[in-house]
Amino acid sequence: MSGTTNLAVLGVPIAVKPGADTSRIQEAIALVQKRFEDQVARSRGGQGKDVLLTFMALELADELLQLKKQQETYLDRVQNLLNTIQEAK
């Protein structure tokens, strides 16, 4: 593929399509690598890479779910405030 950017995540090469936000992808790669290093440190070498990646994926998914719930709560609060403002007019 012409125009693709080649990057590596935990030693695995990946091709990024043209037009992708490479700075955001680099941030994501840094996060993945840091989280993986944290998992390795916590396991003290007692777990295989696939198990560590699974734990990491679960942690990230849990954080995403918590943030989505938090966002929903904030959106509900904003909607309630807007309704209150509309009713006060």
N, C-alpha and C positions, 0 to 999 in steps of 0.2 A: 504494500500500500504506500503510495507516495504521500508525503506530507505528514505521516504519522510521527509522533514523538515516542521514543522508546524510553521507558523508565523501569525501575526495579523495585519490587515490594518484597521485603524479606528474602532477597536473593532471587526472586522469580521475575523474569522479564515480562513486561506488559507493553503493548502498543496502545497509545492514546490517540484517538481520532483527531483529525485536524479541527481546529476551532474550539477544542476543549479548554476549559480554564485551567491551564497547567499550574498556576500558582495555588489554586484551591486543591488540585490533585496532589501537589507536593505537600501541602499542609496535611491532607488526609493520610498520605504515606508516612509522614513523620509521626502522626498520631498512632497509626497501626504499629509502626516499629517500636514506639515508646511503650505502648500497651503490651506488645509481645515481650519486650525486655522485662517489663514488670512481672508478667506471668512466669517467665523463666526464673527470675529472682525468687518469686514466691514458691515455686515448685522445687527449688534447689536441685534442678537437674533430674528430678524424679518422674517427670512426665515426658511423653513424646511430643513432637511438634504438632501432630494432628489434634491431640487432646488439648494442648495449650491454645491452639487456634480456635478450637470449639469453645473453650471457656471465655476467650477474648470476644468471640462473636456474641456469645450470650450476654456478656457484660455490656457490650455496645448496644445490643438490641434492647436490653433492660433500660439503659439510659435514654435511648430514643423513645421508648414507650412512656417513661416518666415525663420526658419533656413534652411529648404530645398531650398528655393529660394536663400538664401545667399550662400549656398553651390554650387548651380547651377551656380551662378554668378562667384564664385571663380574658379570653374572647367572650365568655359568658358574662363576666363582670363588666366589660366594656359595653356589651349589648344592653345590660341592665341600666347602666349609667345613661346611655343614649335614650333608652325608653323613658327614664325618669326626666330627662331634659325635654323630650318631646311632650310628655304629659304636663310639664310645668308651663308650657307655652300657652 
